[in-house]
Amino acid sequence: MLDHLIKLQENSYVPLSGYRTASIVVTKDGKLFDGVNVENPSFRDGMCAEQNAIANACSHGYGKGDFAAIYVITDGETTSTPCFLCRQIINELFDRSSLVICYDTKGDVQMYKVSDLCPYPFDESDLV
């Protein structure tokens, strides 16, 4: 998976930060969906690799509860976890026990469960 992530990183569109991120979503039935980060001058309107990979899977008919894991690699020298917006999306669509696997440029890896990254999730129960 690491080799696929490293190759995928080359597709990132990062003219402003140069900080390339790639992500691969794995569905419970074994399908893989790629994503990369895409920047624009209005940073807020950019798209994270995790969001891109999840949206790619959703556009192919996958949804809540269909995901087994998400892999992420960044250009950082240490492993980096998904941003909080991505965590919210992951929390919405992935089971709490699904894996979030994060790599750095050296190939070091950190693995988390969704429940580790989102211990106090905002979900539909908060809307009452």
MDAnalysis code that builds the backbone (N, CA, C; Angstrom):
import MDAnalysis as mda
import numpy as np

u = mda.Universe.empty(384, n_residues=128, atom_resindex=np.repeat(np.arange(128), 3), trajectory=True)
u.add_TopologyAttr("name", ["N", "CA", "C"] * 128)
u.add_TopologyAttr("resid", np.arange(1, 129))
u.add_TopologyAttr("resname", ["MET", "LEU", "ASP", "HIS", "LEU", "ILE", "LYS", "LEU", "GLN", "GLU", "ASN", "SER", "TYR", "VAL", "PRO", "LEU", "SER", "GLY", "TYR", "ARG", "THR", "ALA", "SER", "ILE", "VAL", "VAL", "THR", "LYS", "ASP", "GLY", "LYS", "LEU", "PHE", "ASP", "GLY", "VAL", "ASN", "VAL", "GLU", "ASN", "PRO", "SER", "PHE", "ARG", "ASP", "GLY", "MET", "CYS", "ALA", "GLU", "GLN", "ASN", "ALA", "ILE", "ALA", "ASN", "ALA", "CYS", "SER", "HIS", "GLY", "TYR", "GLY", "LYS", "GLY", "ASP", "PHE", "ALA", "ALA", "ILE", "TYR", "VAL", "ILE", "THR", "ASP", "GLY", "GLU", "THR", "THR", "SER", "THR", "PRO", "CYS", "PHE", "LEU", "CYS", "ARG", "GLN", "ILE", "ILE", "ASN", "GLU", "LEU", "PHE", "ASP", "ARG", "SER", "SER", "LEU", "VAL", "ILE", "CYS", "TYR", "ASP", "THR", "LYS", "GLY", "ASP", "VAL", "GLN", "MET", "TYR", "LYS", "VAL", "SER", "ASP", "LEU", "CYS", "PRO", "TYR", "PRO", "PHE", "ASP", "GLU", "SER", "ASP", "LEU", "VAL"])
u.atoms.positions = np.array([
    [0.831, -1.193, 0.000],
    [0.000, 0.000, 0.000],
    [0.877, 1.260, 0.000],
    [2.012, 1.191, 0.701],
    [2.899, 2.353, 0.778],
    [3.380, 2.780, -0.597],
    [3.784, 1.828, -1.442],
    [4.248, 2.177, -2.794],
    [3.142, 2.855, -3.606],
    [1.928, 2.363, -3.475],
    [0.784, 2.963, -4.171],
    [0.571, 4.398, -3.686],
    [0.652, 4.615, -2.364],
    [0.488, 5.957, -1.806],
    [1.563, 6.917, -2.308],
    [2.802, 6.468, -2.320],
    [3.912, 7.325, -2.759],
    [3.727, 7.724, -4.222],
    [3.357, 6.778, -5.064],
    [3.120, 7.067, -6.489],
    [1.933, 8.015, -6.653],
    [0.878, 7.778, -5.890],
    [-0.322, 8.596, -5.958],
    [-0.042, 10.044, -5.545],
    [0.856, 10.226, -4.594],
    [1.218, 11.565, -4.114],
    [1.655, 12.483, -5.248],
    [2.234, 11.915, -6.271],
    [2.700, 12.708, -7.411],
    [1.547, 13.434, -8.107],
    [0.321, 12.959, -7.923],
    [-0.843, 13.564, -8.563],
    [-1.418, 14.732, -7.772],
    [-0.903, 14.993, -6.584],
    [-1.394, 16.115, -5.789],
    [-1.210, 17.418, -6.556],
    [-2.163, 18.319, -6.379],
    [-2.068, 19.648, -6.988],
    [-1.834, 20.635, -5.851],
    [-0.574, 21.002, -5.643],
    [-0.201, 21.817, -4.483],
    [0.719, 22.980, -4.867],
    [0.261, 23.868, -5.752],
    [1.115, 24.955, -6.209],
    [1.443, 25.973, -5.121],
    [0.701, 25.987, -4.047],
    [0.903, 26.989, -2.999],
    [1.743, 26.473, -1.843],
    [1.408, 25.323, -1.318],
    [2.117, 24.819, -0.133],
    [3.225, 23.828, -0.480],
    [3.071, 23.118, -1.586],
    [4.024, 22.064, -1.914],
    [3.888, 20.841, -1.018],
    [2.870, 20.811, -0.172],
    [2.653, 19.734, 0.804],
    [1.705, 18.699, 0.206],
    [2.297, 17.656, -0.365],
    [1.536, 16.636, -1.078],
    [0.961, 15.606, -0.108],
    [-0.304, 15.284, -0.302],
    [-0.980, 14.284, 0.509],
    [-1.735, 13.345, -0.416],
    [-1.687, 12.064, -0.106],
    [-2.445, 11.065, -0.868],
    [-3.180, 10.172, 0.117],
    [-4.288, 9.620, -0.335],
    [-5.096, 8.767, 0.523],
    [-5.725, 7.663, -0.309],
    [-5.908, 6.523, 0.319],
    [-6.597, 5.404, -0.314],
    [-7.633, 4.889, 0.676],
    [-8.878, 4.809, 0.221],
    [-9.955, 4.230, 1.015],
    [-10.104, 2.779, 0.591],
    [-10.232, 1.891, 1.578],
    [-10.474, 0.478, 1.314],
    [-11.874, 0.144, 1.811],
    [-12.693, -0.385, 0.912],
    [-14.044, -0.770, 1.302],
    [-14.031, -2.175, 1.896],
    [-15.092, -2.500, 2.576],
    [-15.182, -3.818, 3.203],
    [-15.165, -4.953, 2.189],
    [-15.552, -4.662, 0.942],
    [-15.497, -5.705, -0.086],
    [-14.184, -5.671, -0.880],
    [-13.199, -4.900, -0.375],
    [-11.852, -4.931, -0.942],
    [-11.544, -3.963, -2.057],
    [-12.446, -3.083, -2.416],
    [-12.185, -2.100, -3.467],
    [-11.342, -0.953, -2.907],
    [-10.496, -0.377, -3.775],
    [-9.644, 0.744, -3.404],
    [-10.079, 1.991, -4.163],
    [-10.094, 3.126, -3.455],
    [-10.420, 4.406, -4.077],
    [-9.368, 5.423, -3.668],
    [-8.768, 6.073, -4.686],
    [-7.668, 7.009, -4.481],
    [-8.157, 8.430, -4.293],
    [-7.318, 9.222, -3.626],
    [-7.560, 10.648, -3.512],
    [-6.252, 11.377, -3.267],
    [-6.182, 12.621, -3.721],
    [-5.029, 13.486, -3.471],
    [-5.546, 14.852, -3.041],
    [-4.675, 15.637, -2.417],
    [-5.099, 16.985, -2.061],
    [-5.020, 17.898, -3.283],
    [-5.958, 18.844, -3.320],
    [-6.067, 19.790, -4.430],
    [-6.216, 21.177, -3.826],
    [-5.241, 22.046, -4.088],
    [-5.238, 23.400, -3.524],
    [-5.727, 24.430, -4.536],
    [-6.108, 25.581, -4.000],
    [-6.344, 26.768, -4.807],
    [-6.086, 27.977, -3.911],
    [-5.996, 29.170, -4.452],
    [-5.645, 30.337, -3.645],
    [-6.579, 30.598, -2.455],
    [-7.817, 30.120, -2.526],
    [-8.722, 30.210, -1.384],
    [-8.572, 28.900, -0.615],
    [-7.568, 28.825, 0.267],
    [-7.221, 27.577, 0.946],
    [-8.445, 26.845, 1.492],
    [-9.403, 27.585, 1.965],
    [-10.589, 26.976, 2.562],
    [-11.359, 26.135, 1.556],
    [-11.246, 26.457, 0.295],
    [-11.981, 25.733, -0.732],
    [-11.191, 24.585, -1.342],
    [-10.012, 24.311, -0.828],
    [-9.243, 23.178, -1.317],
    [-9.870, 21.873, -0.850],
    [-9.336, 20.764, -1.326],
    [-9.858, 19.466, -0.930],
    [-8.724, 18.589, -0.443],
    [-8.908, 18.035, 0.744],
    [-7.925, 17.116, 1.312],
    [-7.972, 15.785, 0.572],
    [-6.871, 15.060, 0.616],
    [-6.801, 13.755, -0.039],
    [-7.833, 12.791, 0.537],
    [-8.022, 12.832, 1.851],
    [-8.982, 11.932, 2.484],
    [-10.400, 12.210, 1.975],
    [-10.757, 13.490, 1.906],
    [-12.076, 13.867, 1.394],
    [-12.238, 13.401, -0.053],
    [-11.194, 13.593, -0.837],
    [-11.222, 13.224, -2.243],
    [-11.421, 11.711, -2.408],
    [-10.687, 10.902, -1.632],
    [-10.804, 9.437, -1.725],
    [-12.192, 8.973, -1.282],
    [-12.694, 9.554, -0.189],
    [-14.017, 9.170, 0.312],
    [-15.089, 9.565, -0.704],
    [-14.992, 10.766, -1.253],
    [-15.959, 11.205, -2.263],
    [-15.898, 10.311, -3.499],
    [-14.709, 9.891, -3.878],
    [-14.536, 8.986, -5.010],
    [-15.298, 7.682, -4.745],
    [-15.142, 7.128, -3.548],
    [-15.854, 5.891, -3.200],
    [-17.361, 6.114, -3.189],
    [-17.793, 7.227, -2.608],
    [-19.231, 7.526, -2.556],
    [-19.818, 7.685, -3.954],
    [-19.043, 8.271, -4.865],
    [-19.548, 8.453, -6.231],
    [-19.687, 7.122, -6.963],
    [-19.072, 6.081, -6.406],
    [-19.211, 4.734, -6.971],
    [-20.229, 3.897, -6.191],
    [-21.026, 4.551, -5.339],
    [-22.120, 3.864, -4.665],
    [-21.849, 3.384, -3.253],
    [-20.667, 3.656, -2.719],
    [-20.361, 3.241, -1.348],
    [-20.817, 4.320, -0.373],
    [-21.148, 3.904, 0.832],
    [-21.645, 4.859, 1.813],
    [-21.373, 4.414, 3.234],
    [-22.123, 4.971, 4.154],
    [-21.930, 4.753, 5.583],
    [-21.850, 3.260, 5.911],
    [-20.772, 2.892, 6.595],
    [-20.582, 1.512, 7.018],
    [-19.907, 0.609, 6.009],
    [-19.605, 1.117, 4.814],
    [-18.994, 0.293, 3.770],
    [-17.467, 0.297, 3.805],
    [-16.870, 1.092, 4.684],
    [-15.429, 1.311, 4.640],
    [-14.691, 0.538, 5.734],
    [-13.594, -0.111, 5.359],
    [-12.779, -0.874, 6.307],
    [-11.615, -0.054, 6.843],
    [-11.003, 0.762, 5.972],
    [-9.801, 1.493, 6.375],
    [-9.566, 2.663, 5.432],
    [-8.741, 3.590, 5.918],
    [-8.263, 4.680, 5.075],
    [-6.770, 4.837, 5.335],
    [-6.002, 4.923, 4.258],
    [-4.553, 5.106, 4.322],
    [-4.234, 6.544, 3.921],
    [-3.244, 7.131, 4.592],
    [-2.871, 8.519, 4.326],
    [-1.345, 8.639, 4.353],
    [-0.799, 9.403, 3.414],
    [0.622, 9.742, 3.449],
    [0.751, 11.239, 3.205],
    [1.689, 11.862, 3.914],
    [1.950, 13.286, 3.730],
    [3.440, 13.495, 3.490],
    [3.789, 14.708, 3.103],
    [5.184, 15.056, 2.876],
    [5.943, 15.316, 4.172],
    [5.285, 15.248, 5.295],
    [5.932, 15.552, 6.565],
    [6.985, 14.536, 6.960],
    [7.915, 14.969, 7.785],
    [8.958, 14.074, 8.266],
    [8.464, 13.205, 9.415],
    [7.305, 13.530, 9.949],
    [6.672, 12.695, 10.963],
    [5.277, 12.349, 10.459],
    [4.721, 11.277, 10.987],
    [3.381, 10.908, 10.540],
    [2.392, 11.987, 10.961],
    [1.431, 12.216, 10.107],
    [0.431, 13.244, 10.336],
    [-0.946, 12.604, 10.247],
    [-1.838, 12.977, 11.132],
    [-3.192, 12.440, 11.117],
    [-4.099, 13.344, 10.288],
    [-5.267, 12.851, 9.892],
    [-6.207, 13.677, 9.138],
    [-6.617, 14.932, 9.914],
    [-6.905, 15.991, 9.171],
    [-7.373, 17.226, 9.805],
    [-8.742, 16.975, 10.442],
    [-9.225, 17.936, 11.196],
    [-10.473, 17.724, 11.907],
    [-11.682, 17.670, 10.978],
    [-11.668, 18.383, 9.870],
    [-12.758, 18.263, 8.913],
    [-12.794, 16.842, 8.348],
    [-11.634, 16.314, 7.990],
    [-11.568, 14.946, 7.479],
    [-11.996, 13.945, 8.552],
    [-11.600, 14.188, 9.791],
    [-12.016, 13.294, 10.878],
    [-13.532, 13.268, 11.004],
    [-14.170, 14.418, 10.838],
    [-15.633, 14.477, 10.923],
    [-16.261, 13.636, 9.809],
    [-15.718, 13.737, 8.603],
    [-16.247, 12.957, 7.477],
    [-15.982, 11.471, 7.691],
    [-14.784, 11.137, 8.147],
    [-14.448, 9.742, 8.441],
    [-15.385, 9.204, 9.529],
    [-15.583, 9.986, 10.568],
    [-16.464, 9.564, 11.658],
    [-17.883, 9.304, 11.162],
    [-18.333, 10.089, 10.201],
    [-19.693, 9.937, 9.669],
    [-19.852, 8.654, 8.862],
    [-18.860, 8.288, 8.082],
    [-19.021, 7.197, 7.127],
    [-18.366, 5.878, 7.518],
    [-17.389, 5.911, 8.400],
    [-16.653, 4.709, 8.789],
    [-17.179, 4.200, 10.131],
    [-17.045, 2.897, 10.360],
    [-17.345, 2.339, 11.675],
    [-16.317, 2.866, 12.665],
    [-16.682, 2.934, 13.922],
    [-15.772, 3.433, 14.962],
    [-14.528, 2.557, 15.086],
    [-14.612, 1.301, 14.671],
    [-13.469, 0.389, 14.758],
    [-12.639, 0.338, 13.476],
    [-13.050, 1.071, 12.445],
    [-12.280, 1.101, 11.192],
    [-10.904, 1.703, 11.434],
    [-9.949, 1.311, 10.601],
    [-8.569, 1.762, 10.771],
    [-8.248, 3.003, 9.953],
    [-7.435, 3.876, 10.544],
    [-6.848, 5.036, 9.885],
    [-5.342, 4.815, 9.967],
    [-4.705, 4.558, 8.816],
    [-3.286, 4.207, 8.767],
    [-2.532, 5.371, 8.150],
    [-1.594, 5.945, 8.908],
    [-0.892, 7.170, 8.499],
    [0.596, 6.902, 8.321],
    [1.129, 7.308, 7.160],
    [2.550, 7.150, 6.840],
    [3.233, 8.508, 6.742],
    [4.552, 8.503, 6.976],
    [5.361, 9.676, 6.669],
    [6.236, 9.346, 5.470],
    [7.080, 10.279, 5.068],
    [7.893, 10.089, 3.860],
    [8.952, 9.001, 4.005],
    [9.284, 8.627, 5.239],
    [10.275, 7.569, 5.465],
    [9.642, 6.183, 5.483],
    [8.302, 6.137, 5.439],
    [7.612, 4.852, 5.493],
    [7.221, 4.430, 6.893],
    [7.497, 5.281, 7.883],
    [7.042, 4.985, 9.238],
    [5.523, 5.061, 9.266],
    [4.905, 4.246, 10.082],
    [3.452, 4.152, 10.086],
    [2.898, 4.260, 11.506],
    [1.747, 4.893, 11.616],
    [0.972, 4.963, 12.854],
    [-0.432, 4.510, 12.500],
    [-1.001, 3.613, 13.314],
    [-2.351, 3.131, 13.057],
    [-3.267, 3.526, 14.205],
    [-4.470, 3.943, 13.832],
    [-5.474, 4.361, 14.804],
    [-6.816, 3.756, 14.414],
    [-7.684, 3.614, 15.387],
    [-9.087, 3.347, 15.099],
    [-9.769, 4.702, 14.965],
    [-10.870, 4.751, 14.245],
    [-11.630, 5.992, 14.133],
    [-11.963, 6.508, 15.529],
    [-12.302, 5.617, 16.438],
    [-12.648, 6.029, 17.806],
    [-11.474, 6.687, 18.528],
    [-10.230, 6.345, 18.147],
    [-9.047, 6.990, 18.742],
    [-8.933, 8.444, 18.286],
    [-9.191, 8.688, 17.002],
    [-9.053, 10.029, 16.432],
    [-10.266, 10.908, 16.700],
    [-11.384, 10.286, 16.991],
    [-12.642, 11.013, 17.220],
    [-13.282, 10.533, 18.523],
    [-12.632, 10.796, 19.668],
    [-13.171, 10.256, 20.919],
    [-14.506, 10.874, 21.326],
    [-14.764, 12.089, 20.916],
    [-16.017, 12.769, 21.247],
    [-16.638, 13.292, 19.961],
    [-17.210, 12.401, 19.161],
    [-17.696, 12.812, 17.846],
    [-18.940, 13.682, 17.915],
    [-19.053, 14.553, 16.943],
    [-20.287, 15.296, 16.710],
    [-21.063, 14.475, 15.696],
    [-22.248, 14.002, 16.077],
    [-23.033, 13.181, 15.166],
    [-24.509, 13.535, 15.267],
    [-25.340, 12.713, 14.644],
    [-26.770, 13.026, 14.595],
    [-27.416, 13.157, 15.973],
    [-26.846, 12.506, 16.986],
    [-27.412, 12.616, 18.329],
    [-27.246, 14.032, 18.902],
    [-26.321, 14.796, 18.352],
    [-26.114, 16.179, 18.806],
    [-27.117, 17.144, 18.181],
    [-27.889, 16.691, 17.240],
    [-28.809, 17.579, 16.519],
    [-30.211, 17.608, 17.141],
    [-30.393, 16.963, 18.268],
    [-31.707, 16.969, 18.932],
    [-31.810, 18.023, 19.998],
])
